Amino acid sequence: MTQNSVITLALLLTGALLVVGAIVYTNADGRPSGSGSTSGTSSESSAPAPEELLVREDSRYLSRTERADVTVVEFLDFECEACRAQFPVMEKIRKDYEGRIDFVIRYFPLPGHANSRPATYAVEAAAEQDALEDMYIKMYETQAE
């Protein structure tokens, strides 16, 4: 057996042992054994986050409905490619559930994105002029530019 074969075999066995260990460690519903809940449900993990934790005074509503049961909060960075990839999905959700959910955006400019903070300022300036939605859409449509 060559040295590369021995190393490959050792890595495969180590990976298999880790998988078996993870299976043994968790119980049937995927939680670590001994996590305390035996009823199959956990009120802590299924309870929604309090709205005041996610929606703050400076949060911006793209759509707001009276008595909405659901509030979607998106933390976004206008230079982030993953956020851009998620943009059509969020727009579809907004369209499909129009009039039934609140849709809130929160700015989360990443430090590695040089244009993220200026883009946030531009969107916020547009929001001050009642043009939030137009600028929000424009930022993602023109992100590559």
C-alpha positions, 0 to 999 in steps of 0.5 A: 500500500502506498503512503497516499493510500494509507492516508486516504484510508485513515481519513475515511475511517476517521470520517466514518467514526465521526459520523457514527459518533454523531449518530450515537450522540443524537437521539431520534429527533436529531437533538443531542441525547440528554437535552432535557426534553422528552416530549418531542417538542421544545417551547424554547426552540419553536417560539418566535423571537419577540418582535421588539428584538428584531424590529427596532425604531430605525427598522424600515418597513417595505410593506406593512399590514394591519394586524399581520400575524407574520413579520419577515425581517431581512438583514441585508448588505447591498454589496453582498452577492448572497443577498443579491441571490436571495433578492428574487426569493424575497420579492416573490414572498412579498408578492405571494403574501402581499397584504398578509405579512409585514416585511422589514429590512435591517441594514447589515453592511459587512466590513469587507464590502467597501460600497456597502455602507455608502449604499446603505446611506443612499437607501436610507436617504431615499427612505427619508424621501419616501422612495425606500422600495424603489431604491432597495430594488435599484440597489440589487438590480444594479449591484454589479455596476 
